[in-house]
Amino acid sequence: MGKFFTSNLRLDLDEARNEKLIEKFNKVLTKSGDVLYILGNLALSRYDSSNEYEHNAIRVLNRINGIKVLVPSRNDIVLMSLIQKGEIQSTLIIEPDIKYISLDTHNFVLCHYPLTLWEGRDRGTCMLHGHFPLKSEQIIYVGLESSREEPISIEEVQRLLHLQTIPF
């Protein structure tokens, strides 16, 4: 079971882009037990009454292999509301907007937005975020545009952590 991270998918109605994304993700997420953590901005919400972007985002997401976990941003509010009301059927797991996890030898805090302080920071807990390209010694940006439009594996995150030399 692999663990992977991404953000800023901003799924919309562009079928060619969506098909390319599905293909790239499914080349990486090959096992049914693979977990994809999406750190916000899953759908390109337009906040209109049709909610077509949100419905399409779930259709695309359902075609991507593995278990999908959303750590939401404010742009995911409409999508989450539709899922919670039962208006969109999805296997997407929705977590709080700040999520702590332990993987391999590291502890992580997951959030769409980069935080300056978080629980465990002084004990080596690292932050993964998806808002904009901000990196430091304990912070890794996992946005889609930073990773050849593929999910970033936990092994790649650990490699990046060892390469970080920018002090806080």
C-alpha positions in Angstrom: 0.0 0.0 0.0 1.5 3.3 -1.1 0.8 6.7 0.3 0.6 9.6 -2.1 -0.1 13.4 -1.8 -1.5 16.0 -4.2 -3.4 19.3 -4.1 -4.9 21.8 -6.5 -6.5 19.3 -8.9 -9.2 21.9 -9.6 -11.2 19.4 -11.6 -13.4 21.1 -14.1 -15.3 20.3 -17.3 -12.2 20.0 -19.6 -12.5 16.4 -20.5 -9.1 16.2 -22.3 -7.3 17.5 -19.2 -9.3 15.2 -16.9 -8.6 12.1 -19.0 -4.9 13.0 -19.0 -5.0 13.4 -15.2 -6.8 10.1 -14.7 -4.2 8.3 -16.9 -1.2 9.8 -15.1 -2.7 9.2 -11.6 -3.6 5.6 -12.4 -0.1 4.9 -13.6 1.1 5.8 -10.1 -1.8 4.6 -8.0 -1.7 0.9 -9.0 -2.9 -1.0 -6.0 -6.4 -1.0 -4.6 -5.0 -0.2 -1.1 -3.0 2.9 -2.3 -4.1 6.0 -0.5 -4.2 9.5 -2.1 -4.4 12.4 0.2 -5.8 15.5 -1.6 -4.8 18.6 0.3 -7.6 20.9 -0.9 -8.9 22.5 -4.1 -10.3 19.3 -5.5 -12.9 20.9 -7.8 -13.0 24.2 -9.6 -16.1 25.5 -7.8 -18.2 28.2 -9.5 -20.7 28.5 -6.8 -23.7 28.3 -9.2 -26.9 26.4 -8.7 -26.0 23.6 -11.2 -23.0 22.3 -9.2 -21.8 20.7 -12.5 -18.1 21.2 -11.6 -18.6 19.3 -8.3 -20.5 16.5 -9.9 -17.9 16.2 -12.7 -15.1 16.2 -10.1 -16.5 13.2 -8.3 -17.0 11.4 -11.6 -13.3 12.0 -12.4 -12.2 11.1 -8.9 -14.2 7.8 -9.0 -12.1 6.7 -12.0 -8.8 7.2 -10.1 -7.5 4.1 -8.4 -7.0 3.8 -4.7 -8.6 5.3 -1.6 -9.1 9.1 -1.8 -8.9 11.3 1.3 -9.7 15.0 1.2 -8.2 17.4 3.6 -10.3 20.3 2.4 -9.7 23.9 1.6 -12.3 26.6 1.6 -12.8 26.0 -2.1 -14.1 22.5 -1.3 -17.1 23.7 0.8 -19.7 23.3 -1.9 -18.4 19.8 -2.8 -18.4 18.7 0.8 -21.9 20.1 1.4 -23.3 18.2 -1.6 -21.7 14.9 -0.4 -22.9 15.4 3.2 -26.5 16.1 1.9 -26.3 13.0 -0.2 -26.7 14.9 -3.5 -23.4 13.4 -4.7 -22.5 9.8 -4.1 -18.8 9.4 -3.4 -16.4 7.1 -1.6 -14.2 10.2 -0.9 -13.1 10.3 2.8 -13.4 13.8 4.1 -11.1 14.7 7.0 -10.8 17.9 9.0 -8.9 20.8 7.4 -5.9 19.9 9.6 -5.0 16.2 9.8 -2.1 14.6 11.7 -0.8 11.2 10.4 2.2 9.0 11.0 3.8 7.2 8.1 7.0 5.2 8.2 9.5 7.1 10.4 7.9 10.5 10.1 4.9 12.4 11.6 3.1 14.8 9.3 0.5 17.5 9.6 -1.6 17.8 6.4 -3.4 21.1 5.6 -4.1 23.0 2.4 -2.6 26.1 3.8 1.0 26.3 5.1 1.1 26.9 8.9 3.8 28.6 10.8 3.1 26.7 14.0 1.7 23.2 14.4 1.7 20.5 17.1 4.9 18.5 17.1 6.9 21.0 15.0 9.6 21.2 17.7 9.7 17.4 17.7 10.2 16.9 14.0 6.6 16.7 12.7 6.7 17.9 9.1 4.0 19.8 7.3 2.6 18.9 3.8 0.5 21.6 2.2 -1.0 22.5 -1.1 -1.6 26.2 -1.2 1.4 27.7 -3.0 5.1 26.8 -3.5 6.4 27.5 0.0 9.1 25.1 1.2 11.4 25.1 4.2 13.2 22.6 6.4 10.0 21.0 7.7 7.5 22.1 5.0 6.8 20.4 1.7 4.5 21.8 -1.0 2.6 19.0 -2.8 0.6 20.9 -5.3 -0.2 19.2 -8.6 1.9 21.8 -10.6 5.0 21.0 -8.6 5.0 17.3 -9.4 4.8 16.7 -13.2 1.0 16.6 -12.6 1.3 13.3 -10.7 0.8 12.4 -7.0 3.9 12.7 -4.8 4.8 9.4 -3.0 5.7 9.2 0.6 9.2 8.1 -0.5 9.6 11.3 -2.6 8.4 13.4 0.4 11.0 11.7 2.6 13.7 12.3 -0.1 12.7 16.0 -0.3 12.8 16.3 3.5 16.4 15.1 3.5 17.3 17.7 0.8 15.7 20.7 2.4 18.3 23.2 3.7 16.3 26.4 4.0 16.2 27.5 7.6 13.0 28.9 9.2 
